[in-house]
Amino acid sequence: MYNDLRYAIRQLLKNPGFTAVAVVTLALGIGGNAAMFSLVNNALIRPLPYARSDQLVRVTKFYPKGAIVALQEQSRTMEVAAFTTDSEFNLSGQREAARLVGSQVSANLFTLLGTPARIGRTFAAGEDRPGRDRVVILSHALWQNKFVGDPDIIGRPIMIDGLAREVIGVMPPEFSFISTKVQLWMPVCFDSSKRGEFWEHGWMPLIARLRPGVTEAQAGGDLRALISRIIPLFPWTTPADWNANATIVPLQEDLSGNVRGKLLLLLCAVGCVLLIACANVASLLLARTAARQREMAVRAALGAGRGRLVRQLLTESVVLAFAGGGLGLALATGSLSVLKSALPVENALLAHASIDWQALSFVAALAILTGLVFGLAPAFSAARLNFATSLKIRGQSSTGQAGARLRSSLIVGEVTLAVSLVISAGLLIKSLWLLTQENPGFHAEQIVTVRVYPTELKLAAGQQRAANIALYDELARRARGIGGVADVAAANTTPLSSDIPILPVELEGHPFTPGQPEPATLFWSGAVTPDYFKILRIPLLAGRLLTDADGEKSTEVVLVSAATAAEYWPGEYAVGKRIRIVWEQRWRTVVGVVGNVRQYDLAGKSPEFIKGAFYMPYPQSVALDRQLPAAMTLMLRTAANAPHVAGELRKLVASVNPDLPVSEVRPLETVLTDSTSPSRSLMWLFISFGGAALLLAAIGVYGVVSYSTSQRTYEMGVRIAFGATRSRIFGLVLGQSLTLVLSGLALGIITSLVLTRLITGFLYGVTGSDPQTFLFVGVLLTVVALLAGYFPARRAASVDPLVALKSE
């Protein structure tokens, strides 16, 4: 074996051009697959980084605090914990005020996960009850960045949303739950004395740990039985089918749900690139084996058996694969971050994906496997050689028709896979282009936004409302004084942001049944100042816009979107109709209809539970907690550059209130661009995969046609001697290239009609069988075939018949 290895290395070094092409080709395939394996391994295969993670499950649906406490007390099959996803809090008293992402959790969460604090402790039983909930746990990153890793932080109070909370622990650096964005954890307060809050507000998702010996099916049955006993506990009449379809799913399956589809799609794509690379190298080795017939015959004459020759060629293939794997690892390290860009960066399963020992093991196994795969065909081709005939051959030789057919079949297979990838890339390109051509319903040019988060003061409700109104009036007044600022407005959310402010409403002429906890009509609710529509250039379609006269004490009014007016008052004049927020006695009058705005994403998709949209004047606004929205976004139309405006805005806010944190200072055009970034990232990845596949296929076609032409030099000389024209010889060779590519194209189109169904969920405005895309790819592949065959054809057409005839 040592002699085989030494001889293989010597042979490969003697042919540096061949070796370099083969190694780089394999590196492209192995590198991409190594990077994808790291992501797939972290998200779908490796156990979650929690104790006995196979027992952790997600309880589907959302539950009020009262139901959570009942489940915790009554469940015999699982231990239940609650959490909120990406809540936000103000941190003050630490030099500059900051806005932090946090999660409110039940006190048993960390015990359930089985993860201790790095320093200090986690929550104790009962610390989610009134009077004991003023504690907080910090993430390791927050402890390092905001508190400079102070080891004496334990026991120190910090101000969060104006309340002093004692720091009791710091989590390990590798810990995250439920998202990598979470910087701190606080207990949720289960206060049964506040009956409305206990059963109405703050609905949360749940996770659970199955008790020993309990299956998911048993826990699911227990959950449904418990829900039926919880329904009578609600302080209002609750439908008998409330959460009736709640289920139990493994926590890993739930956490990977938003990335599983993309991961598997990208894994298929890089797998295709690897198959193409293997086919390409196998074709190169077949040609090289044919050129080494005489060498093999001499070695056989000296006593080497056919098995020995096969082993030698397989050794060379595996050495090539390991060299390609080594270079592929370097490519994998760089491409891992690129692949992550197409996936949600906050997903905890992907955050720590790296090229670790498991990825190294995968690359080693993949190198051996690919070496055997692309080495078998040349090895067995050599084993079938007629050594006696091979010894008589001088110069160029051939492995016969069988070898030629095998090489051609490999190239057709390459082209077939390349066509599938290129068509997928074409569909994604067209989808993104159509998406960017959509009218979002607003103009984002020259608008800078800044999010402001006032801390709730311990004031009476009316005083708090007046303080917030005065705050934004003052901020808007001062912002107009910034150089270059033309207009200023404020809103509780910006278009295409992740915020979804909703309110349950009743519409005139569309009553709902009283007593239901979740009315059927949930509307997106905008709280805006009058200049909001002017700044975003949202058109007025009927009635009037909001004005400064629509104050806190004036008649309550709203604007509705055109889609809402058409849905609820079709064929009628919507102005003058009325809307009522379900807990209010008074009705709000519709005074205008404005254009539709794509609030959720550029594709116009929205959560199914959103049934309409309306806008309220900020002084008259209310949020789901029945209070005036506190956090608002200032929007400035300005000709000045964004960094300058951002600096001025931060100074302005600090001058009004130094404990007022601001964040997300960015141009609205950036928000618009970011809304398409997942589609854009996926598109560029497929362009990369498709481009690599197309290049490899073109090289393969060129290699086969070029080699075939060199083996037919004598034939070409005879044809020319008997009167064949140069153009006919040129067309003959070019036709071989076209035949290979068009055969692969036909098979690729058929394959694509099936495979493109995998990406239909990522497309917008285009089907998986879009004829324009298929036609474009057909033309592109024809051009590739012409280019790949042009140089061998020109070389064949220029053959000197006298030289060709003497060569044999």
C-alpha positions in Angstrom: 0.0 0.0 0.0 2.9 2.4 0.8 4.4 1.7 -2.6 1.0 2.4 -4.3 0.7 5.7 -2.4 4.2 6.8 -3.2 3.8 5.9 -6.9 0.4 7.7 -7.0 1.9 10.9 -5.6 4.8 10.7 -8.1 2.4 10.2 -11.0 0.2 13.1 -10.0 3.2 15.4 -9.6 4.4 14.5 -13.0 1.2 15.9 -14.5 0.7 19.2 -12.6 -1.9 20.5 -15.0 -4.2 17.5 -14.8 -3.7 17.4 -11.0 -4.5 21.1 -10.5 -7.7 20.9 -12.5 -8.9 17.7 -10.7 -8.0 19.0 -7.2 -9.7 22.4 -7.8 -12.8 20.7 -9.3 -13.1 18.4 -6.3 -12.4 21.3 -3.8 -15.5 23.1 -5.2 -17.7 20.2 -4.5 -16.2 19.0 -1.2 -15.9 22.5 0.2 -19.5 23.4 -0.3 -20.7 20.1 1.1 -18.5 20.5 4.2 -19.9 23.9 4.9 -23.5 22.7 4.4 -22.8 19.6 6.6 -21.8 22.0 9.5 -25.1 23.8 9.2 -27.2 20.7 8.8 -25.4 18.9 11.6 -26.0 21.8 14.0 -29.6 22.4 13.1 -31.0 18.9 12.3 -28.7 16.2 13.6 -26.6 17.2 16.6 -28.6 17.1 19.9 -29.6 20.5 21.4 -27.1 21.9 23.9 -29.4 21.2 26.8 -29.4 18.4 29.3 -31.3 15.3 28.0 -32.5 17.3 25.1 -34.4 14.3 23.6 -37.0 14.9 26.3 -37.6 18.5 25.4 -40.7 19.3 23.4 -42.6 22.3 22.2 -46.3 22.7 23.2 -48.0 24.3 20.2 -50.3 27.3 20.4 -50.2 30.2 22.9 -51.6 30.3 26.4 -52.5 33.0 29.0 -50.9 33.1 32.4 -53.8 31.4 34.1 -53.7 28.5 31.7 -49.9 28.2 32.1 -50.2 28.0 35.9 -53.0 25.4 35.5 -50.8 23.3 33.2 -47.8 23.5 35.5 -49.9 22.4 38.5 -52.0 19.6 36.8 -49.8 18.0 34.2 -48.6 14.5 35.2 -46.7 13.8 31.9 -44.5 16.8 31.5 -43.0 19.8 33.3 -44.1 23.0 31.5 -42.3 26.3 31.2 -43.3 29.6 29.5 -41.3 32.2 27.7 -41.7 35.3 25.6 -39.9 35.8 22.3 -37.7 38.8 21.8 -39.3 41.3 24.2 -37.5 44.7 24.5 -36.5 46.6 27.7 -34.7 49.8 28.6 -31.5 49.6 30.5 -30.6 52.9 32.3 -28.2 54.1 34.9 -25.2 52.5 33.0 -23.8 55.6 31.3 -25.7 55.7 28.0 -29.2 54.3 28.1 -29.6 51.1 26.0 -32.4 49.1 24.5 -32.0 45.4 25.2 -33.7 42.3 23.8 -34.9 40.1 26.6 -37.2 37.2 27.4 -39.7 36.9 30.3 -39.8 33.3 31.4 -41.3 31.2 34.1 -39.0 30.5 37.0 -38.6 26.9 36.1 -37.2 27.4 32.6 -33.5 27.0 33.4 -34.1 24.1 35.6 -36.2 22.5 32.9 -33.4 23.1 30.3 -30.8 21.7 32.8 -28.4 24.6 32.2 -26.8 26.2 35.3 -25.5 29.8 35.4 -21.8 30.4 34.8 -21.6 32.7 37.8 -24.4 33.2 40.3 -27.6 31.1 40.0 -30.7 30.8 37.9 -34.2 31.5 39.0 -35.5 29.7 42.1 -39.0 28.3 42.5 -41.5 31.0 43.2 -39.5 33.9 41.7 -42.2 34.3 39.1 -44.8 35.3 41.8 -45.6 38.9 43.0 -43.0 40.4 45.2 -40.2 38.0 44.3 -39.9 38.7 40.6 -37.4 41.7 40.8 -34.5 39.6 39.6 -32.7 39.3 36.3 -30.1 36.9 34.6 -27.7 38.3 32.0 -26.3 36.7 28.9 -22.5 36.4 28.8 -22.2 38.8 25.9 -24.2 41.5 27.7 -22.2 41.0 30.9 -18.9 41.4 28.9 -20.0 44.3 26.7 -22.1 46.5 29.0 -20.7 45.5 32.4 -17.1 44.8 31.3 -17.2 41.3 32.8 -17.4 42.6 36.3 -17.3 39.6 38.6 -19.0 41.5 41.4 -22.2 42.1 39.3 -24.0 39.3 41.2 -26.3 41.0 43.8 -26.1 44.4 42.2 -29.3 46.2 41.2 -29.7 47.5 37.7 -32.5 49.6 36.3 -34.7 47.9 33.7 -37.7 49.8 32.5 -37.4 52.1 35.4 -37.5 49.2 38.0 -34.5 48.1 40.1 -33.8 44.4 39.5 -31.1 42.3 41.2 -28.6 40.5 39.0 -28.6 36.9 40.3 -26.7 35.2 37.5 -24.7 35.2 34.2 -25.2 32.4 31.7 -22.4 30.6 29.9 -21.1 32.1 26.6 -22.5 29.3 24.5 -26.0 29.4 26.0 -28.9 30.9 24.0 -32.6 30.6 24.3 -34.8 31.1 22.4 -32.8 33.3 20.0 -29.2 34.5 19.9 -30.6 38.1 20.1 -31.8 37.6 23.7 -29.5 39.5 26.1 -31.3 39.0 29.5 -34.0 36.9 31.1 -36.5 38.1 33.7 -39.3 36.2 35.5 -42.8 36.7 34.2 -45.1 37.6 37.0 -48.0 35.2 37.6 -50.4 37.4 39.6 -53.8 35.8 39.9 -55.2 38.8 41.7 -55.0 40.8 38.4 -57.7 38.7 36.8 -57.8 40.5 33.5 -54.0 40.3 33.0 -53.9 36.8 34.3 -56.3 35.5 31.6 -56.4 38.1 28.9 -52.9 39.6 28.2 -49.4 38.3 27.7 -50.2 35.0 25.9 -47.0 33.0 25.6 -45.6 29.9 23.9 -44.6 26.9 26.0 -41.9 24.3 26.1 -41.9 21.2 28.3 -39.7 18.3 29.4 -41.4 14.9 29.2 -41.3 12.9 32.4 -39.3 9.6 32.4 -41.0 6.9 30.3 -43.6 9.3 28.8 -44.0 9.4 25.0 -45.0 12.4 22.9 -48.3 10.7 22.1 -49.1 10.3 25.8 -48.2 13.9 26.5 -50.3 15.1 23.7 -53.3 13.2 25.0 -52.8 14.5 28.5 -52.5 18.1 27.0 -55.8 17.9 25.3 -57.5 16.5 28.4 -56.0 19.4 30.5 -57.1 22.0 28.0 -60.7 20.8 28.3 -60.5 21.3 32.1 -58.9 24.7 31.7 -61.6 26.2 29.4 -64.1 26.6 32.3 -61.5 28.5 34.3 -61.6 31.5 31.8 -63.6 34.5 33.2 -65.6 34.6 30.0 -67.4 32.1 27.8 -64.6 30.4 25.8 -65.3 28.2 22.7 -65.2 24.5 23.4 -62.7 24.0 20.6 -60.1 26.5 22.0 -56.6 25.1 21.3 -58.2 21.7 20.5 -55.6 21.0 17.9 -52.6 21.7 20.2 -49.9 19.2 19.8 -46.5 18.1 21.2 -43.5 18.3 18.8 -39.8 17.8 19.5 -38.1 21.0 20.5 -35.3 20.6 17.9 -37.9 20.1 15.2 -39.7 23.3 16.3 -36.5 25.4 16.5 -35.3 24.2 13.1 -38.7 24.7 11.5 -37.9 28.1 9.8 -34.6 26.9 8.4 -35.2 23.2 7.6 -36.5 23.8 4.1 -33.7 26.1 3.1 -31.1 23.8 4.6 -32.3 20.8 2.7 -32.7 22.8 -0.5 -29.1 24.1 -0.3 -27.8 20.6 0.6 -29.4 19.2 -2.6 -27.8 22.0 -4.6 -24.2 21.5 -3.2 -24.7 17.8 -3.6 -25.4 18.3 -7.3 -22.2 20.4 -7.6 -20.3 17.5 -6.0 -21.8 14.9 -8.4 -20.8 17.1 -11.3 -17.3 17.5 -10.0 -17.0 13.7 -9.6 -18.3 13.1 -13.1 -15.8 15.6 -14.4 -12.8 14.1 -12.7 -14.0 10.6 -13.7 -14.1 11.7 -17.3 -10.6 13.2 -17.0 -9.3 10.0 -15.4 -10.9 7.9 -18.1 -9.0 9.9 -20.7 -5.8 9.7 -18.8 -6.2 6.0 -18.3 -6.7 5.6 -22.1 -3.4 7.5 -22.6 -1.7 5.2 -20.2 -2.6 1.9 -21.9 0.9 1.2 -22.9 2.2 1.9 -19.4 -0.4 -0.5 -18.0 0.5 -3.2 -20.5 4.2 -2.9 -19.6 3.4 -3.2 -15.9 1.3 -6.2 -16.6 4.1 -7.8 -18.6 6.4 -7.3 -15.6 4.0 -9.3 -13.4 1.4 -6.8 -12.1 -2.0 -8.5 -11.9 -5.2 -6.7 -13.0 -6.2 -6.3 -9.3 -2.9 -4.6 -8.6 -3.5 -2.2 -11.4 -7.0 -1.4 -10.2 -5.7 -0.8 -6.7 -3.1 1.5 -8.0 -5.6 3.6 -10.0 -8.0 3.7 -7.0 -5.1 4.9 -4.8 -4.4 7.7 -7.2 -8.1 8.7 -7.2 -8.3 8.7 -3.4 -5.1 10.8 -3.2 -6.7 13.3 -5.6 -9.8 13.3 -3.5 -7.9 14.0 -0.2 -6.0 16.8 -1.9 -9.3 18.2 -3.1 -10.7 17.7 0.4 -7.8 19.7 2.0 -8.4 22.6 -0.3 -12.1 22.2 0.1 -11.8 22.7 3.9 -10.2 26.1 3.2 -13.1 27.0 0.9 -15.6 25.6 3.4 -14.3 28.0 6.1 -14.9 31.0 3.9 -18.2 29.8 2.4 -19.8 28.9 5.8 -20.5 32.6 6.5 -21.9 33.0 3.0 -24.3 30.1 3.4 -25.4 31.5 6.8 -26.4 34.8 5.1 -29.3 33.0 3.4 -30.6 31.7 6.7 -32.0 33.5 9.8 -28.9 34.8 11.7 -30.7 34.8 15.0 -31.5 31.0 14.9 -29.7 29.5 17.9 -29.1 26.3 16.1 -26.9 28.0 13.4 -25.1 30.6 15.5 -22.3 28.3 16.6 -21.9 26.2 13.4 -18.2 25.9 12.5 -15.8 23.6 10.8 -15.3 21.3 13.8 -14.0 17.7 14.3 -17.3 16.4 13.0 -16.9 18.4 9.8 -13.3 17.2 9.5 -14.5 13.6 9.8 -17.2 14.3 7.2 -14.7 15.7 4.8 -12.4 12.7 5.3 -15.2 10.2 4.7 -16.5 12.3 1.7 -13.0 12.3 0.2 -12.7 8.6 0.4 -16.2 8.1 -1.0 -15.7 10.5 -3.9 -12.3 9.1 -4.6 -13.8 5.6 -4.9 -16.8 6.9 -6.9 -14.9 8.8 -9.6 -12.0 6.3 -9.6 -14.0 3.1 -10.2 -14.8 3.8 -13.8 -11.2 4.4 -14.9 -10.0 1.5 -12.8 -12.3 -1.0 -14.2 -11.7 0.4 -17.7 -8.0 -0.4 -17.2 -8.9 -3.8 -15.9 -10.6 -4.7 -19.2 -7.6 -3.6 -21.4 -6.2 -6.0 -23.9 -2.6 -5.8 -22.9 -1.2 -7.6 -25.9 -2.9 -5.0 -28.2 -1.9 -2.1 -26.0 1.8 -3.1 -26.3 1.7 -2.8 -30.1 0.1 0.7 -30.0 2.3 3.7 -30.5 1.3 7.2 -29.8 -2.3 7.9 -29.2 -4.8 5.2 -28.4 -8.3 4.6 -27.3 -10.2 2.6 -24.8 -12.7 1.8 -27.5 -16.4 2.6 -28.0 -17.3 1.5 -24.5 -14.9 4.0 -22.9 -16.1 6.8 -25.3 -19.7 6.1 -24.4 -19.0 6.1 -20.7 -17.2 9.5 -21.0 -20.1 10.9 -23.0 -22.7 9.6 -20.5 -20.9 11.2 -17.7 -20.9 14.6 -19.5 -24.6 14.3 -20.3 -25.2 13.6 -16.6 -23.2 16.7 -15.7 -25.1 18.9 -18.1 -28.4 17.5 -16.8 -27.6 18.4 -13.2 -26.1 21.8 -14.3 -29.3 22.6 -16.2 -31.4 21.9 -13.0 -29.2 24.3 -11.0 -29.1 27.0 -13.6 -32.9 26.9 -14.1 -33.4 27.2 -10.4 -31.0 30.2 -10.3 -32.9 31.7 -13.2 -36.3 31.3 -11.5 -34.9 32.9 -8.3 -33.4 35.8 -10.4 -36.7 36.4 -12.1 -38.6 36.1 -8.8 -36.4 38.7 -7.1 -36.7 41.0 -10.1 -40.5 40.8 -10.0 -40.4 41.3 -6.2 -38.3 44.5 -6.5 -40.7 45.9 -9.1 -43.6 45.7 -6.8 -45.0 49.0 -5.4 -44.7 48.8 -1.6 -47.3 51.6 -1.3 -44.9 54.2 0.0 -41.7 56.1 -1.0 -38.6 55.3 1.1 -36.3 57.9 -0.6 -34.5 60.4 1.7 -36.2 59.1 4.9 -34.2 58.3 8.0 -35.9 56.5 10.9 -35.0 56.3 14.6 -36.7 54.2 17.2 -37.4 55.9 20.6 -38.3 53.9 23.8 -39.5 56.0 26.7 -39.4 54.3 30.1 -42.9 54.0 31.6 -43.0 56.3 34.6 -45.0 55.6 37.7 -47.7 58.1 36.8 -51.5 57.9 36.6 -52.7 56.7 33.3 -53.8 60.2 32.1 -50.5 61.7 33.2 -48.4 59.0 31.5 -50.4 59.6 28.3 -49.9 63.3 28.4 -46.2 62.9 29.1 -45.7 60.6 26.0 -47.7 63.0 23.8 -45.6 65.9 25.0 -42.4 63.9 24.5 -43.0 63.2 20.8 -44.2 66.8 20.2 -41.0 68.1 21.6 -38.8 65.6 19.7 -40.6 66.4 16.4 -40.2 70.2 17.1 -36.5 69.9 17.7 -35.9 67.5 14.8 -37.3 70.0 12.4 -34.4 72.2 13.5 -31.8 69.8 12.2 -30.1 71.1 9.0 -31.6 69.6 5.9 -34.7 68.1 7.6 -37.9 68.9 5.6 -40.6 66.9 7.4 -40.9 64.9 10.6 -43.5 62.3 11.6 -43.8 59.6 14.2 -45.4 56.1 14.0 -45.6 53.1 16.2 -44.0 51.0 13.5 -42.5 51.5 10.0 -43.5 49.5 6.9 -41.7 46.2 6.4 -40.6 46.1 10.1 -41.1 43.0 12.2 -43.6 44.8 14.5 -47.2 43.7 14.1 -49.4 46.0 16.3 -52.9 44.5 16.4 -56.2 45.4 17.9 -59.5 43.4 18.1 -62.2 45.5 16.5 -65.9 45.5 15.6 -66.9 47.1 12.4 -70.2 48.8 11.7 -72.4 46.3 10.0 -70.2 43.4 11.0 -70.8 42.6 14.7 -69.1 39.7 16.5 -70.4 37.5 19.3 -69.7 39.1 22.7 -67.9 37.1 25.3 -65.3 35.7 23.0 -61.6 36.1 24.2 -60.3 36.5 20.6 -62.8 38.3 18.3 -62.6 37.1 14.7 -61.6 40.6 13.5 -58.0 41.5 14.3 -56.7 44.7 12.5 -53.2 46.0 12.1 -53.3 49.3 13.9 -51.1 52.3 13.1 -50.6 55.1 15.6 -49.3 58.0 13.6 -48.9 61.8 13.5 -50.5 63.8 10.7 -47.3 64.2 8.5 -46.9 60.4 8.3 -48.8 60.1 5.0 -47.1 63.1 3.5 -43.6 61.9 4.3 -44.2 58.4 3.0 -46.4 59.7 0.1 -49.2 57.4 0.8 -52.1 58.5 -1.4 -55.4 59.7 -0.1 -58.2 57.9 -2.0 -61.3 59.3 -0.3 -62.2 61.7 2.5 -59.4 63.5 4.4 -56.1 62.8 6.1 -55.4 63.3 9.8 -54.7 66.8 11.1 -53.3 68.4 14.2 -56.9 69.1 15.2 -57.4 65.4 15.8 -56.2 65.6 19.3 -56.8 63.7 22.5 -60.0 65.5 23.4 -61.5 65.8 19.9 -63.9 63.3 18.2 -62.1 60.0 17.6 -61.3 59.3 14.0 -59.5 56.7 11.9 -58.3 56.1 8.4 -58.6 52.7 6.7 -56.7 51.1 3.9 -58.3 50.7 0.5 -58.3 46.9 0.9 -60.1 47.2 4.2 -62.7 49.5 2.8 -63.3 47.1 -0.2 -63.5 44.1 2.1 -66.0 45.4 4.6 -68.0 48.0 2.7 -67.8 46.8 -0.9 -69.6 49.2 -3.3 -70.2 51.7 -0.4 -68.6 54.9 0.5 -66.4 54.0 3.5 -66.0 57.5 4.8 -68.5 57.9 7.6 -68.5 54.3 8.6 -67.5 53.4 12.2 -65.0 51.1 13.9 -65.0 50.2 17.6 -62.1 48.6 19.6 -63.9 45.8 21.5 -63.2 47.0 25.0 -64.3 50.6 24.3 -67.8 51.8 24.4 -67.3 54.6 21.9 -67.1 54.3 18.1 -64.4 55.8 15.9 -65.4 57.4 12.6 -63.7 56.6 9.3 -62.7 60.0 7.9 -60.5 58.8 5.0 -59.3 55.9 2.9 -55.6 55.7 2.0 -53.6 53.5 -0.3 -52.5 50.0 0.6 -49.1 49.7 2.2 -47.2 46.4 2.3 -46.6 46.4 6.1 -45.2 42.8 6.5 -43.1 42.0 3.5 -42.7 43.2 -0.1 -44.5 40.2 -1.4 -47.7 41.4 0.2 -48.0 38.4 2.5 -49.5 38.9 6.0 -50.4 36.8 8.9 -53.7 35.0 8.4 -55.1 36.5 11.6 -54.8 40.1 10.3 -58.1 41.0 8.6 -57.6 44.7 7.9 -55.6 47.8 8.6 -56.5 51.2 10.1 -54.6 54.3 11.3 -55.3 56.4 14.5 -54.1 59.9 15.4 -51.3 59.3 17.9 -53.1 61.3 20.8 -56.1 59.1 20.3 -54.2 55.8 19.9 -54.3 52.7 22.1 -52.3 49.5 22.0 -53.2 45.9 22.9 -52.3 46.6 26.6 -55.0 49.4 26.5 -52.4 52.1 26.9 -51.0 54.8 24.5 -48.1 53.2 22.5 -44.9 54.4 24.2 -42.2 53.2 21.8 -42.4 55.2 18.5 -40.3 55.7 15.4 -39.4 59.2 14.3 -39.3 59.5 10.5 -37.4 62.4 9.0 -37.3 63.4 5.3 -33.9 64.9 4.7 -31.4 65.6 2.0 -28.5 65.2 4.5 -26.6 61.9 4.6 -27.8 59.3 7.1 -24.8 59.1 9.4 -24.9 62.9 10.0 -28.6 62.8 10.7 -28.1 59.8 13.0 -25.6 61.6 15.1 -27.8 64.7 15.3 -30.7 62.6 16.3 -28.9 60.8 19.1 -27.7 64.2 20.5 -31.3 65.6 20.2 -32.8 62.7 22.1 -30.1 62.8 24.8 -30.8 66.5 25.2 -34.5 65.9 25.9 -33.9 62.9 28.2 -30.4 61.2 28.7 -32.1 58.1 30.0 -34.1 57.7 26.8 -32.6 54.9 24.7 -32.6 55.1 20.9 -31.9 52.4 18.3 -32.3 51.4 14.7 -31.2 54.7 13.2 -31.2 53.8 9.6 -32.5 55.0 6.2 -35.9 53.6 5.3 -34.4 52.5 1.9 -32.2 50.1 3.9 -35.3 48.6 5.5 -36.8 48.2 2.0 -33.6 46.6 0.7 -33.3 44.3 3.8 -36.8 43.0 3.2 -35.5 41.2 0.1 -32.2 40.1 1.5 -33.3 36.5 2.2 -34.4 36.1 -1.4 -31.3 37.9 -2.6 -29.0 35.7 -0.6 -30.7 32.5 -1.8 -30.5 33.8 -5.4 -26.8 34.5 -5.2 -26.1 31.1 -3.7 -27.9 29.4 -6.5 -26.2 31.6 -9.0 -22.9 30.5 -7.5 -23.9 26.8 -7.5 -25.3 27.1 -11.0 -22.3 29.0 -12.3 -19.9 26.5 -10.9 -22.0 23.6 -12.3 -22.1 25.3 -15.7 -18.4 25.9 -15.8 -17.6 22.3 -14.8 -20.0 21.0 -17.4 -18.4 23.3 -20.1 -14.9 22.1 -19.1 -16.2 18.5 -19.2 -17.7 18.9 -22.7 -14.5 20.6 -23.9 -12.4 17.8 -22.5 -14.4 15.0 -24.0 -14.7 16.7 -27.4 -11.0 17.7 -27.4 -9.9 14.2 -26.4 -12.2 12.5 -28.9 -10.9 14.8 -31.6 -7.3 14.1 -30.8 -8.0 10.4 -31.0 -9.6 10.8 -34.4 -6.7 12.7 -36.0 -6.1 9.8 -38.5 -9.8 9.7 -39.3 -9.8 13.4 -40.0 -6.8 13.1 -42.3 -8.5 10.4 -44.2 -11.7 12.4 -44.6 -9.8 15.4 -45.8 -7.8 13.3 -48.2 -11.0 11.9 -49.7 -12.4 15.4 -50.3 -14.1 16.5 -47.1 -14.1 20.2 -46.7 -12.7 22.0 -43.7 -16.1 23.4 -42.9 -17.6 19.9 -42.9 -14.9 18.7 -40.5 -15.5 21.8 -38.3 -19.3 21.0 -38.3 -18.7 17.3 -37.5 -16.7 18.1 -34.3 -19.0 21.0 -33.3 -22.0 18.7 -33.7 -20.5 16.3 -31.2 -20.4 19.1 -28.6 -23.9 20.1 -29.4 -25.2 16.5 -29.2 -23.7 16.1 -25.7 -25.1 19.4 -24.4 -28.5 19.2 -26.1 -29.0 15.6 -24.8 -28.2 16.8 -21.3 -30.4 19.9 -21.8 -33.4 17.7 -22.7 -32.9 15.5 -19.7 -32.2 18.5 -17.5 -35.5 20.2 -18.5 -37.4 17.1 -17.7 -35.7 16.8 -14.4 -36.2 20.5 -13.6 -39.9 20.2 -14.1 -39.9 17.9 -11.1 -37.1 19.4 -9.0 -38.1 23.0 -9.2 -41.2 22.2 -7.1 -38.7 22.2 -4.2 -38.2 26.0 -4.6 -41.8 27.1 -5.3 -42.1 28.3 -1.7 -39.2 30.7 -2.3 -40.6 32.2 -5.6 -42.7 35.2 -6.1 -44.8 35.9 -9.3 -43.2 33.0 -11.2 -44.0 29.3 -11.5 -41.5 26.5 -11.3 -42.1 25.8 -15.0 -41.7 29.4 -16.3 -41.2 29.1 -20.1 -39.1 32.2 -20.4 -36.6 30.9 -17.9 -36.5 27.5 -19.5 -36.0 29.1 -23.0 -33.2 31.4 -21.7 -31.4 28.4 -20.1 -31.8 26.5 -23.4 -30.1 29.3 -25.3 -27.4 29.7 -22.7 -26.5 26.0 -22.8 -26.5 26.1 -26.6 -24.0 28.9 -26.5 -21.9 26.9 -24.0 -21.9 23.9 -26.3 -20.7 26.1 -29.2 -18.0 27.6 -27.1 -16.9 24.3 -25.7 -16.7 22.7 -29.2 -15.3 25.7 -31.1 -11.6 25.2 -30.4 -11.5 21.4 -30.8 -13.5 21.9 -34.1 -11.1 24.5 -35.3 -8.1 22.3 -34.5 -9.7 19.4 -36.3 -10.5 21.5 -39.4 -6.8 22.6 -39.6 -5.4 19.1 -39.6 -2.8 18.5 -42.3 -3.8 15.2 -43.9 -0.2 14.2 -44.7 0.8 14.6 -41.0 -2.3 12.8 -39.8 -1.8 9.8 -42.1 1.9 9.5 -41.1 0.9 9.6 -37.4 -0.4 6.0 -37.6 
